[in-house]
């Protein structure tokens, strides 16, 4: 089952902080009880879902740690912007970079 965490967009594999974001997600969920609440199926046939591991919402935890952006295009939980602003103010994760590039912009720049 391929799952895309709803409402967030994490750095791509070849992008700055991509590996650290993936590791943080693994730390949150690897070998832990996960609750997956499907919302949709994306164009790549992945299940778009909210995910909680051991009761922690994965999307908000990734944003809180500075390892994902709120995905403006698809966000419905506006409170995630508060979490993102806190991470940015604290220079956590990708916000330590002076000019982090959002994944959707990074993807557009690639051939």
N, C-alpha and C positions, 0 to 999 in steps of 0.2 A: 504494500500500500504506500503510495507516494503522497505525502501531505505537504501542502503549502500553508504555513501559519498565516491566518487571516490578519489583515489590517497593518502588517509590518512588511518592510522590505530590508533584507540584510545584505551586507556587502557580498559581491560575487567572489568566487574562488580566486580569481586573478587580481582582485582589487585589494587595496590596503584594508586591513582588519578582517578580511574574508576568513582566514584560517582561525583567527581568534574568536570570531563570531560563531563559527561552526563548533569550536571547542567549548565555548560557553553553553551553547545549546546542548551539547553532549553532556556537559556537567549537570545541567538542569534535569535531563531526562534519561540518560543511559541507565538501563536496568531498574527503572523506577516505574511505578504504576502511572499510566497515562490515561487521561480522559480526553477523547477526541469528539468534538461536536461539529459534524459536517455542516457547511453552509452552501457550498456550490462545488462545481467542477470547473477548472480553468481550461484554457485552450490546449494545454499540454496533458490533459486528462488527469491532473493531480486533484486530489480532494482538498479544497480550501476549507480550513476548519480552525476553530479555536481549540487550543491544546492546553491542558493542565497536567503537570507532572508533580506527583505528590501534593496536589492541591494548589500549586503555584501556576498562575497564568503565564505561559511561556512567552507570548507576545509582549506583554508588559514588562516581563523580567529582562528580555533581550533589549528592549528600549531603555529600561532603567539602567542597565549596565553599559549602555552606549555601544551596543553591538547590532543595532538595527534602527532604522528610521520608521517613523509613522508613515505608512503608505498613503499619501494624500489622496490619491485617486480612488482608493477603496475604503478608507477609514469610516467607521460609523461610531466608534467609541471616542468621542472628542476628548475625554479625560486623558487619553494617551499623549496628547500634546503637552499636558502639564508634566507628565513623566519625562517626556523628551526634553522639555525646557530645563528641568532639574538636572538631567544628565549633561546637557550642553553647558549649563552654568558651572557644574562641577568638573568639567573637562574629562568626563569618564569615557573610556573606550575611544571610539572614532572621533569624539569631540575633542580629544587631545590634539588632533591635527588642526592646523590653522585654517585649512580650507577643505574639509571633507567633501567628497563627491558622492552625491546620492546614487544608489545603484541604477535607478532608471536613467539618469544622465550618463553614467558610465557605460551602460549598455548601448545607448544611442551613439556614443562616440566610437564604438567598435564596428569594424566592417562586417 
